[in-house]
Structures are given as C-alpha cells and as structure tokens.
Amino acid sequence: MKLAKQAVQFLESHMLPIPKQHGSAHLDVYESGNLIVWQDDKLVYTLDSIKEPLKALEMATAFYH
C-alpha cells in the first residue's frame, strides 16, 4: 500500500502523455517485476529493467519534462 501511495503522489506532479491505444504500469513492491509501457503517436516505449519502482516512474516521466 505504501508503494501505491508513493506512486500516486509522484504522478500527481510528473505526468506521462495520455496513451493512444495502450499504456500500463506494473510496479512491484518486491522490486523484481517493474514494467512501464506507453505509446506516444506511433512510438511505443517500454521500461522493464529498472529495479526500483519509483526510479522507473522517474525515468519514464523524464521524457516529458
């Protein structure tokens, strides 16, 4: 539950573009299965090798700041 609250708090001030057809984020509290996928026009981005969930969110949102 703590990770979910931290993720929501982070995303309130750091946004990704609205996904076209597909977009998702799976954040693993055990830091073993984080996956963030989003689409921006015809490009699909995938982050899947970042161990820390909040670091993965930070990296994904860095594209748009």
C-alpha positions in Angstrom: 0.0 0.0 0.0 2.9 2.4 0.7 4.3 2.0 -2.8 0.8 2.7 -4.3 0.6 6.0 -2.3 4.1 7.0 -3.2 3.4 6.3 -6.9 0.2 8.3 -6.9 1.9 11.2 -5.1 4.7 11.2 -7.7 2.4 11.0 -10.7 0.4 14.0 -9.4 3.3 16.2 -10.3 5.0 14.1 -13.0 2.9 13.0 -16.0 3.2 10.7 -19.0 1.3 11.6 -22.2 -2.2 10.2 -22.4 -1.8 6.8 -24.1 -3.2 6.3 -27.6 -4.4 2.8 -27.6 -2.2 1.1 -25.0 -0.4 2.1 -21.8 0.3 0.5 -18.5 2.5 0.4 -15.4 3.2 -2.6 -13.2 5.2 -1.6 -10.1 6.4 -4.5 -8.0 6.8 -3.8 -4.2 9.5 -6.5 -4.2 11.4 -4.7 -6.9 11.5 -7.7 -9.2 9.0 -7.1 -11.9 8.5 -3.4 -12.8 7.2 -2.7 -16.3 6.0 0.6 -17.8 4.7 0.7 -21.3 3.2 3.7 -23.1 2.5 4.9 -26.6 3.2 8.4 -28.0 2.0 8.7 -31.5 3.5 5.8 -33.5 6.2 5.1 -30.9 5.8 2.5 -28.1 8.2 2.9 -25.1 9.0 0.1 -22.7 10.9 0.3 -19.4 11.4 -3.2 -17.9 14.9 -3.4 -16.3 14.7 -0.8 -13.6 14.8 -2.5 -10.2 13.3 0.3 -8.1 9.6 1.1 -8.9 9.8 4.8 -8.2 13.0 5.2 -10.2 11.2 3.5 -13.1 8.4 6.1 -12.9 11.0 8.9 -12.6 12.8 7.7 -15.8 9.5 7.3 -17.7 8.3 10.8 -16.9 11.7 12.3 -17.6 10.9 12.1 -21.4 8.2 14.8 -21.0 9.8 17.3 -18.6 
